[in-house]
C-alpha cells in the first residue's frame, strides 16, 4: 500500500473538496506525460493504479521482433526472453517502467500537470459551491475598500461589492459581517467571479425567509417587493392558510421578526401590506398609511386613478413622491393621485360631494355614493408618511 500517497489524497479531499478518483486520474495522466517526455512516445504506455491502495504500475508494451528498429515500440527476442521465457516473435511484451529513471524535465512536467489539475479542481469545487447559492443570501466579512468598491471574503472565495450595488450611506469597517445577495456567479480562469448586492429587492425577501418560518415553508407568500435601498421597502404578502395572518407573521411578536430584518438593513423602513387579487384594493393597501376615498383601476391599460382626502394628499405621495412611486412599482400600475378638491374640479366627483359627505350617515352611505372615507384603514408596520412639495401628474411603475 502506498500510504504516503493515500494520506496526501485524503487531505486534499477533505480540505479542498477534490475527489480521490479525480486526483488518481491526474496522476495516471502525469505518468503517461512523463513517459512521453522520456521515451518520445506514450502510445504504448499503460498505467495501472489500484484505487484502494494507491499502488501503481507503469508498463511499456513492446512487440517482440528479431531486429529492433524503434526501441520505444520494439524489443528483441533475446531481451524479451530474459523477462519472460514464454514470449515469442510477434508477441507483446509488457516492460516495467521505473518512474525513478525519468529525467528532471519529465519529472517537472509530471509535477506541473498534477498541480494544474489540483488548481482546476479547486476552482471547479469553489465555483460549484457558490453557484448553488446564486439568487440566495450569504454572509461575508468586509476585508478592505478597493477604491469605491469593497472586497468581501465569503469563506473559500472573495467577492467585490461594487459601488452600484452598495446602499448609499452605508459605511463598513474591516471585519464587519454583512448579509449579501448573490446576483450571479461566473466561471473565470482565475476562479469564480461572484457578483453580490446590498440593494437588490430579493435581499429583503431572502432575509424574511430566514426570519419567518411561515415564509420559508410557503404558508405565507411574498407576492411583490418594491425597494429604494437604504430608505424604504414596500412588500405585499399573501397567506395560503386562512388561519394565518400574513402581515402578523412577518411582523412577529412585538415586531421581533421585522426588527431583525430592519437591523440587518441598517434602519431601512419596511411597509408590509396585504396582497389582493383586486387591483383597486391592492393599490389602496399599497398607498397606506394614506387613506383613500376611491380607486378606479384599468387592468388592461395598467392605469389607476386614486382620490384621497385633501389633508391626505401629501401623505399619499410621500416625500419626493416616494410613497406613490413605491406603490406604483409594487402594483405595476401607473397611478394618478388627486385630492377631493381636484377631483371635484375635474368632474370625477359631483359638485355637491362635500355637502353629501357632511350629511353622510353612520354607515358611510349617501344615496348612490358609497365611501369608506371614515373607516380607519389598517396601517402597515413601520410605515411613515412624509410631506411632498409637489404632486407629479402620473407616477409610473419602474
C-alpha positions as CSV (number, residue, x, y, z in Angstrom):
1,X,0.0,0.0,0.0
2,X,1.3,3.4,-0.9
3,X,0.5,5.0,2.5
4,X,2.0,8.4,1.8
5,X,0.1,9.0,-1.4
6,X,-3.1,7.7,0.1
7,X,-2.8,10.2,3.0
8,X,-2.0,13.1,0.7
9,X,-5.1,12.4,-1.4
10,X,-7.2,12.1,1.7
11,X,-6.1,15.5,2.9
12,X,-6.8,17.0,-0.5
13,X,-10.3,15.6,-0.5
14,X,-11.0,16.9,3.0
15,X,-9.5,20.4,2.7
16,X,-10.2,21.3,-1.0
17,X,-13.1,19.0,-1.7
18,X,-11.2,17.3,-4.6
19,X,-12.2,13.6,-5.0
20,X,-9.5,10.9,-4.8
21,X,-10.6,9.5,-8.2
22,X,-10.0,12.8,-9.9
23,X,-6.5,13.1,-8.5
24,X,-5.7,9.5,-9.3
25,X,-6.7,10.2,-12.9
26,X,-4.4,13.2,-12.8
27,X,-1.5,11.1,-11.5
28,X,-2.1,8.5,-14.3
29,X,-2.1,11.2,-16.9
30,X,1.1,12.8,-15.4
31,X,2.9,9.4,-15.6
32,X,1.9,9.0,-19.2
33,X,3.1,12.5,-19.9
34,X,6.4,11.8,-18.2
35,X,6.8,8.7,-20.3
36,X,6.2,10.6,-23.5
37,X,8.9,13.2,-22.5
38,X,11.3,10.4,-21.5
39,X,10.7,7.9,-24.4
40,X,9.4,10.2,-27.1
41,X,6.0,8.5,-27.3
42,X,3.3,7.3,-24.9
43,X,1.1,5.4,-27.4
44,X,2.2,2.0,-25.9
45,X,2.3,3.1,-22.2
46,X,-0.2,1.6,-19.8
47,X,-0.7,2.8,-16.2
48,X,-2.5,0.5,-13.7
49,X,-3.4,2.1,-10.4
50,X,-5.2,0.5,-7.5
51,X,-8.0,2.9,-6.3
52,X,-8.0,1.4,-2.8
53,X,-4.3,1.1,-2.0
54,X,-2.9,3.8,-4.4
55,X,-0.3,1.3,-5.6
56,X,0.5,1.9,-9.3
57,X,2.5,0.2,-12.1
58,X,3.7,1.6,-15.4
59,X,4.3,-0.7,-18.4
60,X,5.5,-0.2,-21.9
61,X,4.0,-2.6,-24.4
62,X,6.6,-3.6,-27.0
63,X,6.4,-6.0,-29.9
64,X,8.9,-8.9,-29.9
65,X,11.0,-8.8,-33.1
66,X,14.2,-10.2,-34.5
67,X,15.7,-6.8,-35.3
68,X,14.8,-3.7,-33.4
69,X,14.3,-0.5,-35.4
70,X,12.3,1.5,-32.8
71,X,13.4,0.8,-29.2
72,X,10.4,2.7,-27.9
73,X,8.0,0.3,-29.5
74,X,10.0,-2.9,-30.1
75,X,12.1,-5.3,-28.2
76,X,14.5,-8.1,-29.4
77,X,13.6,-11.7,-28.8
78,X,16.7,-12.2,-26.7
79,X,15.8,-9.4,-24.4
80,X,12.2,-10.5,-24.2
81,X,13.1,-14.0,-23.2
82,X,15.1,-12.6,-20.3
83,X,11.9,-11.1,-19.0
84,X,9.6,-13.9,-19.8
85,X,10.8,-17.1,-21.5
86,X,7.3,-17.9,-22.8
87,X,7.5,-14.9,-25.2
88,X,7.9,-15.5,-29.0
89,X,8.2,-13.4,-32.1
90,X,5.2,-11.2,-32.7
91,X,4.1,-11.3,-29.0
92,X,3.6,-8.1,-27.0
93,X,5.9,-7.8,-24.0
94,X,5.0,-5.7,-21.0
95,X,8.2,-3.9,-19.9
96,X,8.0,-2.4,-16.4
97,X,8.9,1.3,-16.4
98,X,10.6,2.7,-13.3
99,X,9.4,6.3,-12.7
100,X,12.7,6.9,-10.8
101,X,14.5,6.7,-14.1
102,X,12.7,9.7,-15.5
103,X,14.8,12.8,-16.2
104,X,14.5,16.1,-14.4
105,X,12.4,17.7,-17.2
106,X,10.0,14.7,-17.5
107,X,9.6,14.7,-13.7
108,X,9.0,18.5,-13.6
109,X,6.4,18.3,-16.3
110,X,4.5,15.5,-14.5
111,X,4.6,17.6,-11.3
112,X,3.2,20.6,-13.1
113,X,0.4,18.5,-14.6
114,X,-0.7,17.3,-11.2
115,X,-0.5,20.8,-9.7
116,X,-2.5,22.2,-12.6
117,X,-5.2,19.6,-12.1
118,X,-5.4,20.4,-8.4
119,X,-5.9,24.1,-9.1
120,X,-8.5,23.4,-11.8
121,X,-10.4,21.1,-9.5
122,X,-10.2,23.5,-6.6
123,X,-11.6,26.3,-8.8
124,X,-14.4,24.0,-10.0
125,X,-15.3,23.0,-6.4
126,X,-15.4,26.6,-5.3
127,X,-17.5,27.6,-8.4
128,X,-20.0,24.7,-7.8
129,X,-20.3,25.7,-4.1
130,X,-21.2,29.3,-4.8
131,X,-23.2,28.6,-8.0
132,X,-25.6,26.7,-5.7
133,X,-26.0,29.9,-3.7
134,X,-26.9,32.0,-6.7
135,X,-30.1,34.0,-6.1
136,X,-29.6,33.4,-2.4
137,X,-28.0,35.3,0.5
138,X,-24.6,34.7,2.0
139,X,-22.7,36.1,5.0
140,X,-19.4,37.8,4.2
141,X,-16.7,39.6,6.1
142,X,-15.5,43.0,5.0
143,X,-11.8,43.0,4.1
144,X,-10.9,46.4,2.7
145,X,-12.0,49.2,0.4
146,X,-10.6,49.0,-3.2
147,X,-11.3,52.5,-4.5
148,X,-15.1,52.8,-4.1
149,X,-15.6,49.0,-4.2
150,X,-15.5,46.7,-1.2
151,X,-13.6,43.4,-1.1
152,X,-15.7,40.8,0.8
153,X,-14.5,37.4,2.0
154,X,-17.1,34.7,1.6
155,X,-15.0,31.9,3.0
156,X,-13.4,30.0,0.1
157,X,-13.8,32.8,-2.3
158,X,-13.7,36.6,-2.4
159,X,-16.4,38.8,-3.9
160,X,-16.4,42.5,-4.9
161,X,-19.3,44.7,-3.7
162,X,-19.3,47.3,-6.4
163,X,-20.3,50.9,-5.9
164,X,-23.6,50.4,-7.8
165,X,-24.6,47.6,-5.5
166,X,-23.9,49.5,-2.3
167,X,-26.6,51.3,-0.3
168,X,-25.8,55.0,-0.2
169,X,-24.8,56.0,3.3
170,X,-23.7,52.5,4.4
171,X,-20.2,52.5,5.7
172,X,-18.4,49.3,6.7
173,X,-15.3,48.6,8.7
174,X,-12.9,45.7,8.2
175,X,-14.1,42.5,9.9
176,X,-17.8,43.6,9.8
177,X,-20.1,40.7,9.0
178,X,-22.8,41.6,6.5
179,X,-25.5,39.8,4.5
180,X,-25.3,39.9,0.8
181,X,-27.5,38.7,-2.1
182,X,-25.6,36.7,-4.7
183,X,-26.7,38.1,-8.1
184,X,-24.6,36.0,-10.4
185,X,-21.6,33.6,-10.3
186,X,-19.4,33.4,-13.3
187,X,-16.6,30.9,-14.0
188,X,-13.4,32.8,-14.8
189,X,-9.8,31.5,-15.5
190,X,-8.6,32.8,-12.1
191,X,-11.5,31.4,-10.1
192,X,-15.2,32.2,-9.8
193,X,-16.3,35.8,-10.2
194,X,-19.1,36.4,-7.7
195,X,-21.4,39.4,-8.1
196,X,-23.1,40.4,-4.8
197,X,-25.5,43.1,-3.9
198,X,-26.9,45.1,-0.9
199,X,-29.5,46.9,-3.0
200,X,-31.4,44.1,-4.7
201,X,-35.1,43.7,-3.7
202,X,-34.6,39.9,-3.4
203,X,-32.2,40.5,-0.4
204,X,-35.3,41.6,1.6
205,X,-37.2,38.6,0.5
206,X,-34.4,36.2,1.5
207,X,-34.0,37.9,4.9
208,X,-37.7,37.4,5.6
209,X,-37.4,33.7,4.5
210,X,-34.6,33.3,7.1
211,X,-36.6,35.1,9.9
212,X,-40.1,33.9,9.2
213,X,-40.9,30.2,9.3
214,X,-44.2,30.7,7.5
215,X,-42.5,32.3,4.5
216,X,-39.9,29.6,4.4
217,X,-42.4,26.8,4.4
218,X,-44.7,28.5,1.8
219,X,-47.6,29.2,4.1
220,X,-47.1,33.0,3.6
221,X,-46.0,34.1,0.1
222,X,-44.2,37.4,-0.7
223,X,-46.1,38.4,-3.8
224,X,-44.3,41.6,-4.7
225,X,-41.5,43.8,-3.4
226,X,-40.6,47.4,-4.3
227,X,-37.5,48.9,-2.8
228,X,-35.5,52.0,-2.6
229,X,-32.4,50.7,-0.9
230,X,-31.4,52.4,2.3
231,X,-34.7,54.4,2.6
232,X,-37.9,52.3,2.3
233,X,-39.3,49.0,1.1
234,X,-42.9,48.0,0.4
235,X,-43.8,44.3,0.5
236,X,-47.1,42.7,-0.4
237,X,-47.8,39.3,1.3
238,X,-50.5,36.7,1.0
239,X,-51.4,33.7,3.2
240,X,-52.3,30.3,1.8
241,X,-53.8,29.4,5.2
242,X,-56.9,31.4,6.2
243,X,-56.0,31.0,9.8
244,X,-52.6,32.7,9.4
245,X,-52.4,36.5,9.2
246,X,-49.6,37.2,6.6
247,X,-48.7,40.6,7.9
248,X,-48.7,39.5,11.5
249,X,-46.5,36.5,10.7
250,X,-43.9,38.8,9.1
251,X,-44.0,41.4,11.8
252,X,-43.7,38.9,14.7
253,X,-44.3,39.2,18.4
254,X,-43.7,42.9,19.3
255,X,-42.2,43.4,15.9
256,X,-39.3,40.9,16.6
257,X,-39.1,39.4,13.1
258,X,-39.4,42.6,11.1
259,X,-37.0,44.3,13.5
260,X,-34.3,41.7,12.8
261,X,-34.6,42.5,9.1
262,X,-34.6,46.2,9.7
263,X,-31.5,45.9,11.8
264,X,-29.7,43.9,9.1
265,X,-30.7,46.6,6.6
266,X,-29.4,49.3,9.0
267,X,-32.7,51.0,9.7
268,X,-34.4,50.8,6.3
269,X,-38.2,51.3,6.8
270,X,-40.3,48.4,5.7
271,X,-44.1,48.6,4.9
272,X,-45.8,45.2,4.9
273,X,-49.3,45.1,3.3
274,X,-51.9,42.5,2.4
275,X,-51.8,41.3,-1.2
276,X,-55.2,41.3,-3.0
277,X,-56.2,40.0,-6.4
278,X,-58.5,43.0,-6.8
279,X,-56.1,45.7,-8.2
280,X,-58.2,48.5,-6.7
281,X,-57.9,47.1,-3.2
282,X,-54.2,46.3,-3.8
283,X,-53.5,49.9,-4.8
284,X,-55.4,51.1,-1.8
285,X,-53.3,48.9,0.5
286,X,-50.1,49.9,-1.3
287,X,-50.7,53.6,-0.7
288,X,-51.0,53.1,3.1
289,X,-50.7,54.7,5.5
290,X,-52.6,57.3,3.5
291,X,-56.4,57.0,3.5
292,X,-58.1,56.5,0.1
293,X,-61.6,57.6,-0.9
294,X,-61.8,55.7,-4.2
295,X,-59.7,53.8,-6.7
296,X,-60.6,53.3,-10.3
297,X,-58.2,50.7,-11.9
298,X,-58.0,49.6,-15.5
299,X,-56.3,46.1,-15.6
300,X,-55.9,46.2,-19.4
301,X,-54.1,49.6,-19.6
302,X,-52.5,49.1,-16.1
303,X,-53.6,52.6,-15.1
304,X,-55.3,53.7,-11.9
305,X,-57.0,56.9,-10.7
306,X,-56.9,57.4,-7.0
307,X,-58.8,60.1,-5.0
308,X,-57.7,60.9,-1.4
309,X,-58.8,63.5,1.1
310,X,-57.2,66.9,0.8
311,X,-55.3,66.5,4.0
312,X,-54.0,63.1,3.0
313,X,-52.6,64.2,-0.4
314,X,-49.0,64.8,0.8
315,X,-49.1,61.6,2.8
316,X,-50.2,59.5,-0.2
317,X,-47.5,61.0,-2.4
318,X,-44.8,60.9,0.2
319,X,-41.5,62.8,0.4
320,X,-40.3,63.5,-3.1
321,X,-43.1,61.2,-4.4
322,X,-41.6,58.1,-2.7
323,X,-44.8,56.5,-1.3
324,X,-46.6,56.8,-4.6
325,X,-43.6,55.7,-6.6
326,X,-43.1,52.5,-4.5
327,X,-46.8,51.8,-4.7
328,X,-46.6,52.0,-8.5
329,X,-43.7,49.6,-8.6
330,X,-45.3,47.2,-6.2
331,X,-48.6,47.0,-8.1
332,X,-47.3,47.5,-11.6
333,X,-49.9,50.3,-12.3
334,X,-49.4,53.9,-13.4
335,X,-51.1,55.8,-10.6
336,X,-52.7,59.2,-10.8
337,X,-53.4,60.7,-7.4
338,X,-55.8,63.5,-6.9
339,X,-57.3,65.3,-3.9
340,X,-61.1,65.7,-3.3
341,X,-60.9,69.3,-4.4
342,X,-59.0,68.4,-7.6
343,X,-61.4,65.5,-8.3
344,X,-64.5,67.8,-8.0
345,X,-62.9,70.4,-10.2
346,X,-62.1,67.8,-12.9
347,X,-65.6,66.4,-12.6
348,X,-64.6,63.0,-11.2
349,X,-66.7,63.7,-8.1
350,X,-70.0,65.5,-8.2
351,X,-70.1,69.2,-7.3
352,X,-72.2,68.6,-4.2
353,X,-69.9,65.8,-3.0
354,X,-68.7,67.8,0.0
355,X,-72.3,68.6,1.1
356,X,-73.2,64.9,0.8
357,X,-70.2,63.9,2.8
358,X,-71.4,66.2,5.6
359,X,-74.7,64.5,5.5
360,X,-73.3,61.0,5.4
361,X,-74.9,58.6,7.9
362,X,-73.0,56.5,10.3
363,X,-72.9,53.5,7.9
364,X,-71.0,55.6,5.4
365,X,-73.6,55.8,2.7
366,X,-75.3,58.8,1.0
367,X,-77.8,58.0,-1.7
368,X,-76.0,56.2,-4.5
369,X,-72.5,57.2,-3.4
370,X,-70.6,54.7,-1.3
371,X,-67.4,55.5,0.6
372,X,-65.3,54.1,3.3
373,X,-63.8,57.6,4.0
374,X,-64.5,57.4,7.7
375,X,-63.1,54.0,8.2
376,X,-59.6,53.8,9.6
377,X,-57.5,51.6,7.3
378,X,-55.0,49.2,8.9
379,X,-51.6,50.9,8.8
380,X,-48.7,48.6,7.9
381,X,-45.9,48.2,10.4
382,X,-43.1,50.8,10.1
383,X,-44.9,52.9,7.6
384,X,-44.2,56.6,7.9
385,X,-45.6,59.4,5.8
386,X,-43.6,62.3,4.6
387,X,-44.7,65.6,3.1
388,X,-44.2,66.3,-0.6
389,X,-43.6,69.7,-2.1
390,X,-45.5,68.9,-5.2
391,X,-47.6,66.2,-6.8
392,X,-46.5,64.6,-10.1
393,X,-49.3,64.2,-12.5
394,X,-48.5,60.5,-13.1
395,X,-46.2,58.1,-11.4
396,X,-45.2,55.1,-13.5
397,X,-44.1,51.7,-12.2
398,X,-40.5,51.3,-13.0
